[in-house]
């Protein structure tokens, strides 16, 4: 991932996207913590709503690129921030976030290989032909596995009682982004296979 900070993807500066998602998650966390402090609830709400709005805009911008790298980079950044802000005593959340981050690390490796036709065609031969191991006829590799698992994780968060409606909108957008990332990745798979 070292060279991606300067790269532009269809008029989207990835470094700017990362910064935007980072700042948004920081505002969300400050807002949540402000809710818990007596006399700071109004200020907390402002931070929270500003963070959600900025994150939603950043995720929409990433989706508009249709670039799987930009999309999962935004999600990866958000997940890393959630991990940083997670209470150390919350073992379930820490484990889930660490698992999602590790899956996206694998997805980045798959993304690096799919661009190399020779490497990817060799990797394609290692995947079973059974439908359960395929997505639209292409191998269900680490990229697809990460997106599918994380979409399920986000859907489960959305089902939790008490989720704020504006946060549900952000969660919906993140799920849409993961589907868009898979579509963009499938296009790369198709190109590698032809």
mmCIF file of the C-alpha atoms, coordinates in Angstrom:
data_MODEL
# 
_entry.id   MODEL 
# 
loop_
_atom_site.group_PDB 
_atom_site.id 
_atom_site.type_symbol 
_atom_site.label_atom_id 
_atom_site.label_alt_id 
_atom_site.label_comp_id 
_atom_site.label_asym_id 
_atom_site.label_entity_id 
_atom_site.label_seq_id 
_atom_site.pdbx_PDB_ins_code 
_atom_site.Cartn_x 
_atom_site.Cartn_y 
_atom_site.Cartn_z 
_atom_site.occupancy 
_atom_site.B_iso_or_equiv 
_atom_site.pdbx_formal_charge 
_atom_site.auth_seq_id 
_atom_site.auth_comp_id 
_atom_site.auth_asym_id 
_atom_site.auth_atom_id 
_atom_site.pdbx_PDB_model_num 
ATOM 1   C CA . UNK A 1 1   ? 0.000   0.000   0.000   1.00 0.00 ? 1   UNK A CA 1 
ATOM 2   C CA . UNK A 1 2   ? 3.035   2.287   0.138   1.00 0.00 ? 2   UNK A CA 1 
ATOM 3   C CA . UNK A 1 3   ? 2.476   3.946   -3.235  1.00 0.00 ? 3   UNK A CA 1 
ATOM 4   C CA . UNK A 1 4   ? -1.218  4.675   -2.949  1.00 0.00 ? 4   UNK A CA 1 
ATOM 5   C CA . UNK A 1 5   ? -1.045  7.895   -0.950  1.00 0.00 ? 5   UNK A CA 1 
ATOM 6   C CA . UNK A 1 6   ? -0.332  10.053  -3.969  1.00 0.00 ? 6   UNK A CA 1 
ATOM 7   C CA . UNK A 1 7   ? -2.418  8.205   -6.558  1.00 0.00 ? 7   UNK A CA 1 
ATOM 8   C CA . UNK A 1 8   ? -5.583  9.649   -8.031  1.00 0.00 ? 8   UNK A CA 1 
ATOM 9   C CA . UNK A 1 9   ? -8.489  7.407   -8.943  1.00 0.00 ? 9   UNK A CA 1 
ATOM 10  C CA . UNK A 1 10  ? -10.957 8.898   -11.397 1.00 0.00 ? 10  UNK A CA 1 
ATOM 11  C CA . UNK A 1 11  ? -10.595 12.389  -9.928  1.00 0.00 ? 11  UNK A CA 1 
ATOM 12  C CA . UNK A 1 12  ? -10.518 11.175  -6.309  1.00 0.00 ? 12  UNK A CA 1 
ATOM 13  C CA . UNK A 1 13  ? -7.355  11.820  -4.333  1.00 0.00 ? 13  UNK A CA 1 
ATOM 14  C CA . UNK A 1 14  ? -6.874  8.718   -2.177  1.00 0.00 ? 14  UNK A CA 1 
ATOM 15  C CA . UNK A 1 15  ? -4.804  10.602  0.376   1.00 0.00 ? 15  UNK A CA 1 
ATOM 16  C CA . UNK A 1 16  ? -7.641  13.110  0.718   1.00 0.00 ? 16  UNK A CA 1 
ATOM 17  C CA . UNK A 1 17  ? -10.172 10.312  1.029   1.00 0.00 ? 17  UNK A CA 1 
ATOM 18  C CA . UNK A 1 18  ? -8.158  8.666   3.798   1.00 0.00 ? 18  UNK A CA 1 
ATOM 19  C CA . UNK A 1 19  ? -7.853  11.956  5.641   1.00 0.00 ? 19  UNK A CA 1 
ATOM 20  C CA . UNK A 1 20  ? -11.572 12.624  5.258   1.00 0.00 ? 20  UNK A CA 1 
ATOM 21  C CA . UNK A 1 21  ? -12.600 9.213   6.595   1.00 0.00 ? 21  UNK A CA 1 
ATOM 22  C CA . UNK A 1 22  ? -10.075 9.490   9.423   1.00 0.00 ? 22  UNK A CA 1 
ATOM 23  C CA . UNK A 1 23  ? -11.397 12.910  10.503  1.00 0.00 ? 23  UNK A CA 1 
ATOM 24  C CA . UNK A 1 24  ? -14.994 11.738  10.208  1.00 0.00 ? 24  UNK A CA 1 
ATOM 25  C CA . UNK A 1 25  ? -14.406 8.724   12.447  1.00 0.00 ? 25  UNK A CA 1 
ATOM 26  C CA . UNK A 1 26  ? -12.642 10.962  14.961  1.00 0.00 ? 26  UNK A CA 1 
ATOM 27  C CA . UNK A 1 27  ? -15.676 13.279  15.071  1.00 0.00 ? 27  UNK A CA 1 
ATOM 28  C CA . UNK A 1 28  ? -18.032 10.316  15.471  1.00 0.00 ? 28  UNK A CA 1 
ATOM 29  C CA . UNK A 1 29  ? -16.004 9.021   18.401  1.00 0.00 ? 29  UNK A CA 1 
ATOM 30  C CA . UNK A 1 30  ? -15.791 12.457  20.036  1.00 0.00 ? 30  UNK A CA 1 
ATOM 31  C CA . UNK A 1 31  ? -19.532 12.767  19.639  1.00 0.00 ? 31  UNK A CA 1 
ATOM 32  C CA . UNK A 1 32  ? -20.250 9.392   21.196  1.00 0.00 ? 32  UNK A CA 1 
ATOM 33  C CA . UNK A 1 33  ? -18.000 10.192  24.132  1.00 0.00 ? 33  UNK A CA 1 
ATOM 34  C CA . UNK A 1 34  ? -19.657 13.605  24.485  1.00 0.00 ? 34  UNK A CA 1 
ATOM 35  C CA . UNK A 1 35  ? -23.074 11.965  24.860  1.00 0.00 ? 35  UNK A CA 1 
ATOM 36  C CA . UNK A 1 36  ? -21.844 10.284  28.035  1.00 0.00 ? 36  UNK A CA 1 
ATOM 37  C CA . UNK A 1 37  ? -20.583 13.474  29.713  1.00 0.00 ? 37  UNK A CA 1 
ATOM 38  C CA . UNK A 1 38  ? -23.081 15.535  31.671  1.00 0.00 ? 38  UNK A CA 1 
ATOM 39  C CA . UNK A 1 39  ? -23.535 18.927  30.029  1.00 0.00 ? 39  UNK A CA 1 
ATOM 40  C CA . UNK A 1 40  ? -21.747 17.874  26.812  1.00 0.00 ? 40  UNK A CA 1 
ATOM 41  C CA . UNK A 1 41  ? -24.584 16.006  25.094  1.00 0.00 ? 41  UNK A CA 1 
ATOM 42  C CA . UNK A 1 42  ? -25.425 18.864  22.706  1.00 0.00 ? 42  UNK A CA 1 
ATOM 43  C CA . UNK A 1 43  ? -21.794 19.358  21.748  1.00 0.00 ? 43  UNK A CA 1 
ATOM 44  C CA . UNK A 1 44  ? -21.417 15.606  21.400  1.00 0.00 ? 44  UNK A CA 1 
ATOM 45  C CA . UNK A 1 45  ? -24.415 15.475  19.061  1.00 0.00 ? 45  UNK A CA 1 
ATOM 46  C CA . UNK A 1 46  ? -22.853 18.141  16.840  1.00 0.00 ? 46  UNK A CA 1 
ATOM 47  C CA . UNK A 1 47  ? -19.575 16.207  16.557  1.00 0.00 ? 47  UNK A CA 1 
ATOM 48  C CA . UNK A 1 48  ? -21.438 12.938  15.987  1.00 0.00 ? 48  UNK A CA 1 
ATOM 49  C CA . UNK A 1 49  ? -23.710 14.300  13.246  1.00 0.00 ? 49  UNK A CA 1 
ATOM 50  C CA . UNK A 1 50  ? -20.841 16.145  11.546  1.00 0.00 ? 50  UNK A CA 1 
ATOM 51  C CA . UNK A 1 51  ? -18.740 12.985  11.589  1.00 0.00 ? 51  UNK A CA 1 
ATOM 52  C CA . UNK A 1 52  ? -21.545 10.825  10.201  1.00 0.00 ? 52  UNK A CA 1 
ATOM 53  C CA . UNK A 1 53  ? -22.259 13.356  7.426   1.00 0.00 ? 53  UNK A CA 1 
ATOM 54  C CA . UNK A 1 54  ? -18.584 13.597  6.471   1.00 0.00 ? 54  UNK A CA 1 
ATOM 55  C CA . UNK A 1 55  ? -18.102 9.819   6.544   1.00 0.00 ? 55  UNK A CA 1 
ATOM 56  C CA . UNK A 1 56  ? -21.234 9.332   4.427   1.00 0.00 ? 56  UNK A CA 1 
ATOM 57  C CA . UNK A 1 57  ? -19.961 11.852  1.865   1.00 0.00 ? 57  UNK A CA 1 
ATOM 58  C CA . UNK A 1 58  ? -16.526 10.191  1.799   1.00 0.00 ? 58  UNK A CA 1 
ATOM 59  C CA . UNK A 1 59  ? -17.992 6.727   1.317   1.00 0.00 ? 59  UNK A CA 1 
ATOM 60  C CA . UNK A 1 60  ? -20.270 8.004   -1.459  1.00 0.00 ? 60  UNK A CA 1 
ATOM 61  C CA . UNK A 1 61  ? -17.277 9.586   -3.194  1.00 0.00 ? 61  UNK A CA 1 
ATOM 62  C CA . UNK A 1 62  ? -15.378 6.300   -2.940  1.00 0.00 ? 62  UNK A CA 1 
ATOM 63  C CA . UNK A 1 63  ? -18.345 4.378   -4.364  1.00 0.00 ? 63  UNK A CA 1 
ATOM 64  C CA . UNK A 1 64  ? -18.637 6.813   -7.270  1.00 0.00 ? 64  UNK A CA 1 
ATOM 65  C CA . UNK A 1 65  ? -15.133 5.878   -8.426  1.00 0.00 ? 65  UNK A CA 1 
ATOM 66  C CA . UNK A 1 66  ? -16.169 2.213   -8.864  1.00 0.00 ? 66  UNK A CA 1 
ATOM 67  C CA . UNK A 1 67  ? -12.535 1.501   -7.956  1.00 0.00 ? 67  UNK A CA 1 
ATOM 68  C CA . UNK A 1 68  ? -12.324 -1.443  -5.560  1.00 0.00 ? 68  UNK A CA 1 
ATOM 69  C CA . UNK A 1 69  ? -9.071  -0.135  -4.094  1.00 0.00 ? 69  UNK A CA 1 
ATOM 70  C CA . UNK A 1 70  ? -10.552 3.251   -3.189  1.00 0.00 ? 70  UNK A CA 1 
ATOM 71  C CA . UNK A 1 71  ? -13.656 1.649   -1.736  1.00 0.00 ? 71  UNK A CA 1 
ATOM 72  C CA . UNK A 1 72  ? -11.915 -0.855  0.494   1.00 0.00 ? 72  UNK A CA 1 
ATOM 73  C CA . UNK A 1 73  ? -9.261  1.677   1.457   1.00 0.00 ? 73  UNK A CA 1 
ATOM 74  C CA . UNK A 1 74  ? -12.015 3.913   2.860   1.00 0.00 ? 74  UNK A CA 1 
ATOM 75  C CA . UNK A 1 75  ? -13.522 0.971   4.748   1.00 0.00 ? 75  UNK A CA 1 
ATOM 76  C CA . UNK A 1 76  ? -10.107 -0.176  5.963   1.00 0.00 ? 76  UNK A CA 1 
ATOM 77  C CA . UNK A 1 77  ? -9.333  3.294   7.321   1.00 0.00 ? 77  UNK A CA 1 
ATOM 78  C CA . UNK A 1 78  ? -12.685 3.483   9.088   1.00 0.00 ? 78  UNK A CA 1 
ATOM 79  C CA . UNK A 1 79  ? -12.187 0.033   10.632  1.00 0.00 ? 79  UNK A CA 1 
ATOM 80  C CA . UNK A 1 80  ? -8.713  0.923   11.880  1.00 0.00 ? 80  UNK A CA 1 
ATOM 81  C CA . UNK A 1 81  ? -10.108 4.033   13.535  1.00 0.00 ? 81  UNK A CA 1 
ATOM 82  C CA . UNK A 1 82  ? -12.923 2.046   15.137  1.00 0.00 ? 82  UNK A CA 1 
ATOM 83  C CA . UNK A 1 83  ? -10.315 -0.378  16.469  1.00 0.00 ? 83  UNK A CA 1 
ATOM 84  C CA . UNK A 1 84  ? -8.259  2.482   17.880  1.00 0.00 ? 84  UNK A CA 1 
ATOM 85  C CA . UNK A 1 85  ? -11.294 3.986   19.651  1.00 0.00 ? 85  UNK A CA 1 
ATOM 86  C CA . UNK A 1 86  ? -12.709 0.653   20.855  1.00 0.00 ? 86  UNK A CA 1 
ATOM 87  C CA . UNK A 1 87  ? -12.787 0.087   24.596  1.00 0.00 ? 87  UNK A CA 1 
ATOM 88  C CA . UNK A 1 88  ? -10.011 -2.345  25.505  1.00 0.00 ? 88  UNK A CA 1 
ATOM 89  C CA . UNK A 1 89  ? -12.453 -4.350  27.672  1.00 0.00 ? 89  UNK A CA 1 
ATOM 90  C CA . UNK A 1 90  ? -14.770 -5.000  24.691  1.00 0.00 ? 90  UNK A CA 1 
ATOM 91  C CA . UNK A 1 91  ? -13.177 -8.273  23.573  1.00 0.00 ? 91  UNK A CA 1 
ATOM 92  C CA . UNK A 1 92  ? -15.991 -9.126  21.127  1.00 0.00 ? 92  UNK A CA 1 
ATOM 93  C CA . UNK A 1 93  ? -15.705 -5.835  19.243  1.00 0.00 ? 93  UNK A CA 1 
ATOM 94  C CA . UNK A 1 94  ? -11.901 -5.927  19.285  1.00 0.00 ? 94  UNK A CA 1 
ATOM 95  C CA . UNK A 1 95  ? -11.911 -9.458  17.876  1.00 0.00 ? 95  UNK A CA 1 
ATOM 96  C CA . UNK A 1 96  ? -14.435 -8.635  15.177  1.00 0.00 ? 96  UNK A CA 1 
ATOM 97  C CA . UNK A 1 97  ? -12.573 -5.502  14.089  1.00 0.00 ? 97  UNK A CA 1 
ATOM 98  C CA . UNK A 1 98  ? -9.204  -7.288  14.069  1.00 0.00 ? 98  UNK A CA 1 
ATOM 99  C CA . UNK A 1 99  ? -10.717 -10.091 11.979  1.00 0.00 ? 99  UNK A CA 1 
ATOM 100 C CA . UNK A 1 100 ? -12.189 -7.599  9.481   1.00 0.00 ? 100 UNK A CA 1 
ATOM 101 C CA . UNK A 1 101 ? -8.884  -5.736  9.176   1.00 0.00 ? 101 UNK A CA 1 
ATOM 102 C CA . UNK A 1 102 ? -6.984  -8.993  8.615   1.00 0.00 ? 102 UNK A CA 1 
ATOM 103 C CA . UNK A 1 103 ? -9.498  -9.986  5.910   1.00 0.00 ? 103 UNK A CA 1 
ATOM 104 C CA . UNK A 1 104 ? -8.989  -6.650  4.147   1.00 0.00 ? 104 UNK A CA 1 
ATOM 105 C CA . UNK A 1 105 ? -5.205  -7.104  4.378   1.00 0.00 ? 105 UNK A CA 1 
ATOM 106 C CA . UNK A 1 106 ? -5.751  -10.312 2.395   1.00 0.00 ? 106 UNK A CA 1 
ATOM 107 C CA . UNK A 1 107 ? -8.088  -8.456  0.020   1.00 0.00 ? 107 UNK A CA 1 
ATOM 108 C CA . UNK A 1 108 ? -5.351  -5.914  -0.744  1.00 0.00 ? 108 UNK A CA 1 
ATOM 109 C CA . UNK A 1 109 ? -3.017  -8.793  -1.645  1.00 0.00 ? 109 UNK A CA 1 
ATOM 110 C CA . UNK A 1 110 ? -5.652  -10.265 -3.993  1.00 0.00 ? 110 UNK A CA 1 
ATOM 111 C CA . UNK A 1 111 ? -6.150  -6.831  -5.527  1.00 0.00 ? 111 UNK A CA 1 
ATOM 112 C CA . UNK A 1 112 ? -2.421  -6.658  -6.239  1.00 0.00 ? 112 UNK A CA 1 
ATOM 113 C CA . UNK A 1 113 ? -2.447  -10.001 -8.025  1.00 0.00 ? 113 UNK A CA 1 
ATOM 114 C CA . UNK A 1 114 ? -5.598  -9.512  -10.113 1.00 0.00 ? 114 UNK A CA 1 
ATOM 115 C CA . UNK A 1 115 ? -3.805  -6.820  -12.110 1.00 0.00 ? 115 UNK A CA 1 
ATOM 116 C CA . UNK A 1 116 ? -1.182  -9.318  -13.270 1.00 0.00 ? 116 UNK A CA 1 
ATOM 117 C CA . UNK A 1 117 ? -2.796  -11.527 -15.909 1.00 0.00 ? 117 UNK A CA 1 
ATOM 118 C CA . UNK A 1 118 ? -0.243  -14.355 -15.677 1.00 0.00 ? 118 UNK A CA 1 
ATOM 119 C CA . UNK A 1 119 ? -0.278  -14.511 -11.883 1.00 0.00 ? 119 UNK A CA 1 
ATOM 120 C CA . UNK A 1 120 ? -4.041  -14.296 -11.675 1.00 0.00 ? 120 UNK A CA 1 
ATOM 121 C CA . UNK A 1 121 ? -4.669  -16.967 -14.295 1.00 0.00 ? 121 UNK A CA 1 
ATOM 122 C CA . UNK A 1 122 ? -2.420  -19.265 -12.248 1.00 0.00 ? 122 UNK A CA 1 
ATOM 123 C CA . UNK A 1 123 ? -4.312  -18.408 -9.070  1.00 0.00 ? 123 UNK A CA 1 
ATOM 124 C CA . UNK A 1 124 ? -7.627  -18.955 -10.844 1.00 0.00 ? 124 UNK A CA 1 
ATOM 125 C CA . UNK A 1 125 ? -6.674  -22.551 -11.564 1.00 0.00 ? 125 UNK A CA 1 
ATOM 126 C CA . UNK A 1 126 ? -6.321  -23.240 -7.832  1.00 0.00 ? 126 UNK A CA 1 
ATOM 127 C CA . UNK A 1 127 ? -9.976  -22.424 -7.049  1.00 0.00 ? 127 UNK A CA 1 
ATOM 128 C CA . UNK A 1 128 ? -12.627 -25.156 -7.297  1.00 0.00 ? 128 UNK A CA 1 
ATOM 129 C CA . UNK A 1 129 ? -15.193 -24.884 -10.072 1.00 0.00 ? 129 UNK A CA 1 
ATOM 130 C CA . UNK A 1 130 ? -18.102 -25.471 -7.696  1.00 0.00 ? 130 UNK A CA 1 
ATOM 131 C CA . UNK A 1 131 ? -20.520 -22.509 -7.601  1.00 0.00 ? 131 UNK A CA 1 
ATOM 132 C CA . UNK A 1 132 ? -20.069 -21.985 -3.868  1.00 0.00 ? 132 UNK A CA 1 
ATOM 133 C CA . UNK A 1 133 ? -16.427 -21.090 -4.538  1.00 0.00 ? 133 UNK A CA 1 
ATOM 134 C CA . UNK A 1 134 ? -17.275 -18.693 -7.361  1.00 0.00 ? 134 UNK A CA 1 
ATOM 135 C CA . UNK A 1 135 ? -18.771 -15.222 -7.707  1.00 0.00 ? 135 UNK A CA 1 
ATOM 136 C CA . UNK A 1 136 ? -20.282 -14.620 -11.144 1.00 0.00 ? 136 UNK A CA 1 
ATOM 137 C CA . UNK A 1 137 ? -18.116 -17.478 -12.425 1.00 0.00 ? 137 UNK A CA 1 
ATOM 138 C CA . UNK A 1 138 ? -14.902 -16.013 -11.053 1.00 0.00 ? 138 UNK A CA 1 
ATOM 139 C CA . UNK A 1 139 ? -12.924 -17.331 -8.072  1.00 0.00 ? 139 UNK A CA 1 
ATOM 140 C CA . UNK A 1 140 ? -14.269 -16.330 -4.675  1.00 0.00 ? 140 UNK A CA 1 
ATOM 141 C CA . UNK A 1 141 ? -10.831 -15.247 -3.529  1.00 0.00 ? 141 UNK A CA 1 
ATOM 142 C CA . UNK A 1 142 ? -9.727  -13.210 -0.517  1.00 0.00 ? 142 UNK A CA 1 
ATOM 143 C CA . UNK A 1 143 ? -11.213 -10.013 -1.943  1.00 0.00 ? 143 UNK A CA 1 
ATOM 144 C CA . UNK A 1 144 ? -14.703 -11.470 -2.268  1.00 0.00 ? 144 UNK A CA 1 
ATOM 145 C CA . UNK A 1 145 ? -14.452 -13.292 1.051   1.00 0.00 ? 145 UNK A CA 1 
ATOM 146 C CA . UNK A 1 146 ? -13.520 -10.056 2.865   1.00 0.00 ? 146 UNK A CA 1 
ATOM 147 C CA . UNK A 1 147 ? -16.357 -8.083  1.262   1.00 0.00 ? 147 UNK A CA 1 
ATOM 148 C CA . UNK A 1 148 ? -18.968 -10.784 1.860   1.00 0.00 ? 148 UNK A CA 1 
ATOM 149 C CA . UNK A 1 149 ? -17.979 -11.287 5.500   1.00 0.00 ? 149 UNK A CA 1 
ATOM 150 C CA . UNK A 1 150 ? -17.852 -7.572  6.180   1.00 0.00 ? 150 UNK A CA 1 
ATOM 151 C CA . UNK A 1 151 ? -21.236 -6.945  4.542   1.00 0.00 ? 151 UNK A CA 1 
ATOM 152 C CA . UNK A 1 152 ? -22.659 -9.514  6.955   1.00 0.00 ? 152 UNK A CA 1 
ATOM 153 C CA . UNK A 1 153 ? -20.884 -7.821  9.869   1.00 0.00 ? 153 UNK A CA 1 
ATOM 154 C CA . UNK A 1 154 ? -22.290 -4.403  8.902   1.00 0.00 ? 154 UNK A CA 1 
ATOM 155 C CA . UNK A 1 155 ? -25.791 -5.856  8.407   1.00 0.00 ? 155 UNK A CA 1 
ATOM 156 C CA . UNK A 1 156 ? -25.626 -7.352  11.906  1.00 0.00 ? 156 UNK A CA 1 
ATOM 157 C CA . UNK A 1 157 ? -24.653 -3.968  13.347  1.00 0.00 ? 157 UNK A CA 1 
ATOM 158 C CA . UNK A 1 158 ? -27.638 -2.402  11.571  1.00 0.00 ? 158 UNK A CA 1 
ATOM 159 C CA . UNK A 1 159 ? -29.948 -4.915  13.258  1.00 0.00 ? 159 UNK A CA 1 
ATOM 160 C CA . UNK A 1 160 ? -28.871 -3.913  16.754  1.00 0.00 ? 160 UNK A CA 1 
ATOM 161 C CA . UNK A 1 161 ? -31.579 -2.008  18.624  1.00 0.00 ? 161 UNK A CA 1 
ATOM 162 C CA . UNK A 1 162 ? -30.972 1.652   19.324  1.00 0.00 ? 162 UNK A CA 1 
ATOM 163 C CA . UNK A 1 163 ? -28.840 2.453   16.274  1.00 0.00 ? 163 UNK A CA 1 
ATOM 164 C CA . UNK A 1 164 ? -29.370 6.096   15.363  1.00 0.00 ? 164 UNK A CA 1 
ATOM 165 C CA . UNK A 1 165 ? -31.118 6.561   11.974  1.00 0.00 ? 165 UNK A CA 1 
ATOM 166 C CA . UNK A 1 166 ? -28.274 8.696   10.624  1.00 0.00 ? 166 UNK A CA 1 
ATOM 167 C CA . UNK A 1 167 ? -25.783 5.998   11.571  1.00 0.00 ? 167 UNK A CA 1 
ATOM 168 C CA . UNK A 1 168 ? -27.982 3.416   9.821   1.00 0.00 ? 168 UNK A CA 1 
ATOM 169 C CA . UNK A 1 169 ? -27.698 5.538   6.663   1.00 0.00 ? 169 UNK A CA 1 
ATOM 170 C CA . UNK A 1 170 ? -23.912 5.364   6.966   1.00 0.00 ? 170 UNK A CA 1 
ATOM 171 C CA . UNK A 1 171 ? -24.038 1.608   7.517   1.00 0.00 ? 171 UNK A CA 1 
ATOM 172 C CA . UNK A 1 172 ? -26.271 1.203   4.432   1.00 0.00 ? 172 UNK A CA 1 
ATOM 173 C CA . UNK A 1 173 ? -23.784 3.191   2.370   1.00 0.00 ? 173 UNK A CA 1 
ATOM 174 C CA . UNK A 1 174 ? -20.909 1.059   3.603   1.00 0.00 ? 174 UNK A CA 1 
ATOM 175 C CA . UNK A 1 175 ? -22.810 -2.089  2.533   1.00 0.00 ? 175 UNK A CA 1 
ATOM 176 C CA . UNK A 1 176 ? -23.463 -0.543  -0.889  1.00 0.00 ? 176 UNK A CA 1 
ATOM 177 C CA . UNK A 1 177 ? -19.777 0.265   -1.159  1.00 0.00 ? 177 UNK A CA 1 
ATOM 178 C CA . UNK A 1 178 ? -18.783 -3.323  -0.492  1.00 0.00 ? 178 UNK A CA 1 
ATOM 179 C CA . UNK A 1 179 ? -21.095 -4.537  -3.267  1.00 0.00 ? 179 UNK A CA 1 
ATOM 180 C CA . UNK A 1 180 ? -19.665 -1.884  -5.604  1.00 0.00 ? 180 UNK A CA 1 
ATOM 181 C CA . UNK A 1 181 ? -16.128 -2.958  -4.668  1.00 0.00 ? 181 UNK A CA 1 
ATOM 182 C CA . UNK A 1 182 ? -16.973 -6.552  -5.554  1.00 0.00 ? 182 UNK A CA 1 
ATOM 183 C CA . UNK A 1 183 ? -18.441 -5.468  -8.898  1.00 0.00 ? 183 UNK A CA 1 
ATOM 184 C CA . UNK A 1 184 ? -15.323 -3.453  -9.704  1.00 0.00 ? 184 UNK A CA 1 
ATOM 185 C CA . UNK A 1 185 ? -13.123 -6.332  -8.638  1.00 0.00 ? 185 UNK A CA 1 
ATOM 186 C CA . UNK A 1 186 ? -15.115 -8.784  -10.783 1.00 0.00 ? 186 UNK A CA 1 
ATOM 187 C CA . UNK A 1 187 ? -14.438 -6.491  -13.763 1.00 0.00 ? 187 UNK A CA 1 
ATOM 188 C CA . UNK A 1 188 ? -10.722 -6.753  -12.971 1.00 0.00 ? 188 UNK A CA 1 
ATOM 189 C CA . UNK A 1 189 ? -11.045 -10.525 -12.708 1.00 0.00 ? 189 UNK A CA 1 
ATOM 190 C CA . UNK A 1 190 ? -12.759 -10.654 -16.088 1.00 0.00 ? 190 UNK A CA 1 
ATOM 191 C CA . UNK A 1 191 ? -10.006 -8.559  -17.646 1.00 0.00 ? 191 UNK A CA 1 
ATOM 192 C CA . UNK A 1 192 ? -7.337  -10.826 -16.129 1.00 0.00 ? 192 UNK A CA 1 
ATOM 193 C CA . UNK A 1 193 ? -9.088  -13.919 -17.488 1.00 0.00 ? 193 UNK A CA 1 
ATOM 194 C CA . UNK A 1 194 ? -9.498  -12.721 -21.082 1.00 0.00 ? 194 UNK A CA 1 
# 
